[in-house]
Amino acid sequence: MSAAAAVPKAAAAPEAAAPPAKSKKKLIVIGAIAAVVLAGGGAGAFFLMKKPAEGEKHAAEAPKAKKTPAFIPFDPLVVNLRDDGAEKMMQVSFSFEAADSKAGDAVKSHTPAIRNRLILLLTSKTSQDIAGREGKEKLAAEILEEARQAMGATKEAPIVEAVHFSGLIVQ
C-alpha cells in the first residue's frame, strides 16, 4: 500500500508543475502587451513634444495668417438716376469687406468724403448702366475704387477689399 500511496503522490507532482507553466505564458503575454503600450506611449509623447522643423513651422503658420474678414456696413444711399424721359431713383445698400476690423475706423472717419464721391458716381448712372449682373459687378468695382480714393488708400494697402450689396432697388 505504501507503494500505491507513493504513485498517486508522484502523479500529482507533475500536475502541480503544470500550472506554473501556464502562469509563465500569461506572464509573458502580459509583459509583451505592457511593452507595446509603453512603446506606443513613448512614441506618441516623442511626436507630440517634438518641435516642428523649419519647413513645418511655415506650413503651420500659413493657416493662422488667414483671418476672418470684417464686414463694415455703409448707410443706404438714395439717388436720382440720369435716365432721359423718366424720373428713376435708385436705393443701394452695401457693406465693405476688409481684412481686419481696424478698417471700420477708417471707413467711419472718411464717411462724408465717401458718401460725396458715391453720390456723384451714382447720379451719373442710368438704369441701363446697372441692368444685369455685369452692370452690378461694374458698379461694385466703381464704388470700391471711389471709397479707396476717398480714404487715400493705395493698391498695396487697400483698406477695403470688396463691396457686397445687401439691397439694390431701381424705380
C-alpha positions as CSV (number, residue, x, y, z in Angstrom):
1,M,0.0,0.0,0.0
2,S,2.8,2.3,0.6
3,A,3.9,1.9,-3.0
4,A,0.4,2.6,-4.1
5,A,0.3,5.7,-2.0
6,A,3.6,6.8,-3.4
7,V,2.3,6.5,-7.0
8,P,-0.6,9.0,-6.6
9,K,1.8,11.5,-5.0
10,A,4.2,11.1,-7.9
11,A,1.3,11.5,-10.4
12,A,0.1,14.6,-8.5
13,A,3.5,16.2,-8.6
14,P,3.6,16.6,-12.5
15,E,0.1,18.1,-12.3
16,A,1.2,20.7,-9.8
17,A,4.2,21.6,-12.0
18,A,1.9,22.3,-15.0
19,P,0.1,25.4,-13.6
20,P,3.3,27.3,-13.2
21,A,3.9,26.7,-17.0
22,K,0.5,28.3,-17.8
23,S,1.4,31.2,-15.4
24,K,4.6,31.8,-17.3
25,K,2.7,32.1,-20.6
26,K,0.3,34.6,-19.1
27,L,3.2,36.5,-17.6
28,I,5.0,36.6,-21.0
29,V,1.8,37.8,-22.8
30,I,1.1,40.5,-20.2
31,G,4.7,41.6,-20.4
32,A,4.5,41.8,-24.2
33,I,1.3,43.8,-24.0
34,A,2.8,46.2,-21.4
35,A,5.9,46.7,-23.6
36,V,3.8,47.5,-26.7
37,V,1.7,50.0,-24.7
38,L,4.8,51.7,-23.2
39,A,6.5,51.8,-26.6
40,G,3.3,53.4,-28.2
41,G,3.1,55.9,-25.4
42,G,6.7,56.8,-25.7
43,A,6.4,57.3,-29.5
44,G,3.3,59.4,-29.1
45,A,5.0,61.6,-26.5
46,F,8.0,62.0,-28.8
47,F,5.9,63.2,-31.7
48,L,3.7,65.4,-29.7
49,M,6.6,67.1,-27.9
50,K,8.9,67.3,-30.9
51,K,9.5,70.9,-32.1
52,P,8.4,71.3,-35.8
53,A,11.2,71.6,-38.4
54,E,11.7,75.0,-40.1
55,G,9.6,74.0,-43.1
56,E,6.8,72.7,-40.9
57,K,6.8,75.9,-38.9
58,H,5.9,77.9,-42.0
59,A,3.3,75.4,-43.0
60,A,1.7,75.6,-39.6
61,E,1.7,79.4,-39.6
62,A,0.0,79.7,-43.0
63,P,-3.5,78.8,-41.8
64,K,-3.1,81.2,-38.9
65,A,-2.4,84.1,-41.3
66,K,-5.8,83.7,-42.9
67,K,-8.1,85.8,-40.8
68,T,-11.9,86.1,-40.9
69,P,-12.7,89.3,-42.9
70,A,-14.5,92.2,-41.3
71,F,-17.7,93.5,-42.9
72,I,-18.4,97.2,-42.5
73,P,-22.0,98.2,-43.2
74,F,-22.5,101.5,-45.0
75,D,-25.6,103.7,-44.7
76,P,-28.0,103.2,-47.6
77,L,-27.9,105.8,-50.4
78,V,-30.9,107.0,-52.4
79,V,-30.2,109.0,-55.6
80,N,-31.9,110.1,-58.8
81,L,-30.6,108.3,-61.9
82,R,-29.7,110.1,-65.2
83,D,-32.4,108.5,-67.3
84,D,-33.9,110.6,-70.2
85,G,-37.7,111.0,-70.2
86,A,-38.4,109.3,-66.9
87,E,-37.6,110.0,-63.3
88,K,-35.9,107.0,-61.8
89,M,-34.4,106.6,-58.4
90,M,-32.0,104.0,-57.0
91,Q,-31.6,102.9,-53.4
92,V,-28.4,100.9,-52.7
93,S,-27.3,99.2,-49.5
94,F,-24.0,97.5,-49.2
95,S,-21.1,96.6,-46.9
96,F,-17.4,96.9,-47.3
97,E,-15.2,93.8,-46.8
98,A,-11.9,94.4,-45.1
99,A,-9.0,92.3,-43.9
100,D,-9.4,93.4,-40.3
101,S,-11.8,95.3,-38.1
102,K,-9.4,98.3,-37.9
103,A,-10.6,99.3,-41.4
104,G,-14.0,100.1,-39.8
105,D,-12.5,103.1,-38.1
106,A,-11.0,104.3,-41.4
107,V,-14.4,104.0,-43.1
108,K,-16.2,105.8,-40.3
109,S,-13.7,108.7,-40.2
110,H,-14.0,109.1,-44.0
111,T,-17.8,108.6,-44.3
112,P,-18.6,112.2,-45.5
113,A,-16.0,112.0,-48.3
114,I,-17.0,108.5,-49.3
115,R,-20.7,109.5,-49.4
116,N,-19.9,112.5,-51.5
117,R,-17.9,110.6,-54.1
118,L,-20.5,107.8,-54.2
119,I,-23.4,110.2,-54.7
120,L,-21.5,111.8,-57.6
121,L,-20.8,108.4,-59.1
122,L,-24.4,107.0,-58.7
123,T,-26.1,110.1,-60.1
124,S,-24.1,109.8,-63.2
125,K,-25.5,106.3,-63.9
126,T,-28.6,105.3,-65.9
127,S,-30.8,102.4,-65.2
128,Q,-29.3,100.6,-68.2
129,D,-25.8,101.0,-66.8
130,I,-26.7,98.9,-63.8
131,A,-29.0,96.4,-65.5
132,G,-27.8,92.8,-65.4
133,R,-25.1,91.1,-63.4
134,E,-22.2,92.7,-65.3
135,G,-23.6,96.2,-64.6
136,K,-23.9,95.5,-60.9
137,E,-20.4,94.0,-60.7
138,K,-19.0,97.0,-62.5
139,L,-20.9,99.3,-60.1
140,A,-19.4,97.4,-57.1
141,A,-15.9,97.8,-58.5
142,E,-16.5,101.5,-59.1
143,I,-17.9,102.0,-55.6
144,L,-14.8,100.2,-54.2
145,E,-12.5,102.4,-56.2
146,E,-14.2,105.7,-55.1
147,A,-14.1,104.6,-51.5
148,R,-10.4,103.8,-51.7
149,Q,-9.7,107.1,-53.3
150,A,-11.7,109.0,-50.6
151,M,-9.7,107.2,-47.9
152,G,-6.3,107.8,-49.6
153,A,-5.8,104.0,-49.9
154,T,-3.2,102.6,-52.3
155,K,-3.1,99.3,-54.2
156,E,-0.5,98.0,-51.8
157,A,-2.6,99.0,-48.7
158,P,-6.2,99.0,-50.0
159,I,-8.0,99.3,-46.5
160,V,-11.2,97.8,-48.0
161,E,-11.1,94.8,-50.4
162,A,-14.6,94.4,-51.7
163,V,-18.2,95.7,-51.9
164,H,-21.1,93.4,-51.1
165,F,-24.6,94.6,-52.0
166,S,-27.4,93.9,-49.5
167,G,-30.0,95.7,-51.4
168,L,-30.3,97.5,-54.8
169,I,-33.7,98.9,-55.9
170,V,-34.3,100.9,-59.1
171,Q,-37.7,102.6,-59.5
